[in-house]
């Protein structure tokens, strides 16, 4: 098996490679942040919907039991 060829990078290619890797990490972080924010928003909406539903049920029971 022949020896592996070592590829040397010039300073310019090193900078470009580092910037590409940095952009990849930033895209990942942005994706995680937006996913977290979406989860918080869905939780908030579910909580509001559940609160409205429970309030309506309790108000209905109060009206029915009061015999209005």
N, C-alpha and C positions, 0 to 999 in steps of 0.2 A: 504494500500500500504506500503510495507516494506521500511525502509529508504535506500537511495542510498548508495552504497558502494563507499567509497572514496579510490581512488588508489594513493598510494604514490610512488613517483619516487626516485630511488636512484640517486646519483650524476652521475653515469655512464650512466644511461638511460636518464637523463636530457641532458647530453652532446650529446648523439647520436640523441635525438629528435631535439635539437637545430641545429645540423649539417644537418640533413635531411631538416628541414625548410629552412635553409640558402641555400642549394643546389636547392631547389624548387624555391626560389626567384631568384637565379642566372640564372637558366634556363629560367625563365620568362623574365628577363632583356636581356639576350642574344637573345631571340626570338624577342623582341621589337627592339633591335638594328639592327638585320639582316633585319627585315622587313623595317625599316627606310632606311637602306642603299640600299636595293633593290628598294625602291620607288625613291630614288635620282638617281640611275643608270638608271631606266626606263625613268625618266624625262629627263635626259641628252640625252639618245638615241633618244627620240621623238623630242627633240629640234634640234638635229643634222639632223635628217631625214627631218624635216620640213624646216630647213634652206637650205639643199641641193635641195629639191623640189622647193622652191620658187626661188632659184638662177637659176635653170634650166629653169623654166618658164620665168623668166625675160630675161635670155640670149636668149631663143627662140623667145620671142617677139621682142627683139632688132634686131635679125637676120632677122625676117620676115618683120619688119617695115623698115629696112635699104634696103631691096630689094637685098640682096646679092645673 
